Amino acid sequence: MAQGSDSTDTSYTKSPSPGNKQGSSDDVRKVMRREKNRIAAQKSRMRQTQKADSLHLESECLEKENAALRKEVKRLTEEAKYLSTVLSNHEPLCTGLSSAPSDLLYPAHHSSYHQHLTVPHYQL
């Protein structure tokens, strides 16, 4: 059936003999069934296309999020290296480290604990 043609057009179907009404109703049913099937196929293709488009958009969003997270991991790794270097440079100078290891865990108990230590805010 050509696109845009009327769904009741049966010119392409075999004409039943004038006395055979059963054949005519079978042809109408066949045409209607084909039209319903054509519409269902169109809807199915449309849903499939929409699903593919949706998955493509989701994929792009996830790739952007992944790139941002990788960038943050890199920044945090560099910051951790920097802070580790600052700590290792400070350890030999710090007199508080040799007194009691528990002071490192509970610095709030000592008001003057490491007031001399000033570390500039880490920036990339």
N, C-alpha and C positions, 0 to 999 in steps of 0.2 A: 504494500500500500504506500503511495507517495505521501510525503509530508504535507500537511495542510489540507488534505482531502477530507471529505466528510466521512465520518465513521459509518454511516448507513449506506455508503456507495458500495454496491455489490456487483458492479459492472465487470470486475475481473473474475468473478466466481462463475461457475458452470450453471447455466440456467436449467432449472428442473423442468420436467415436462409439465404442461398446464394442469394436468389432473393430479400431480403429486404435491400435495400441501405439506406433507411431512418433510420432504426434501427441502422445501423453502425455509421452514422453521429451523432445520438443522444448519442451513447456510447462514441464517441470521445469527444463530448461537455461535457458530464458528467465527464469524466476523466480530462479534462482540467479545468473544474470548481472546481473539488476536489483539483487539484494541486494548483490552484490559492488560494483557501481557506486555504490550508495547509501552503502556503508561507505567506499569510496574518496573519494567527494565529501565526506563528513563529515570524514575525515582531512585532506583538502586544505584545507577551510575552517578547521579547527583550526590547521594549520600556518601558514596565511596570517594568522590572528589572532595567533598567537604571534610571528610575524615582525614584525607591525605593532607589537605591544606592546614588543618588544625594541628596535625602531628608535625608538619614542617615548622609552623610558628612556635610550637612548644620546643622543638629541637633547637631552634635559633635562640630562644630565651635561655634554655639550659646551657647552651654553649657560652653565651655571654656571662651567665652566672658562674660557670666553671672558670672562665678566664679571670673574672674578678676575684674568685676565691684563690686561684693560683697566685695572683698578684699579691693578695693579702698574706698568703703563706710565705711568699718570698720576702716580703717586708718584715714579717714577724721573725723569720729565721735570721735575717740580717740584724734586727734589733737584739735578738737573743745573743748573737755573736758579739755584738758591741757591748752589751751589758756584761757578758762573761769576761770580756777583755778588761772592762772597767773594774770588775770585781777582782780579777787576778792581779791587776796593777795596784789595787788598794790593799789587798791582804797583807803584803809585807809591811805596810805603813800603819796598819790598824793595831792599836794596842788593846782594843776591846776584844779582839778575836782570841787572844791567848789566855784571857782570864777565865771564862767559863762558856762552854758551848751552849748552855741553856739560854744565855743572853741573846743568842741569835734567834731563838724560837720565841722568846717573850720580851721583846724590846720595850714594851709599854711599861714594864716595872722599873725601868731606869730612865729618868727624865733627861739625863745628859748623854744618853747613848748615841754615839755617832753623830753628834751635832756638827762635827767638823767635816763630815763627808758631804760634799756638794757635787752632784752629778748633773751636768746639763741635760735638759730634756732631749731625748734621742729624736733626731730628724733624718729623713732620707733626702 
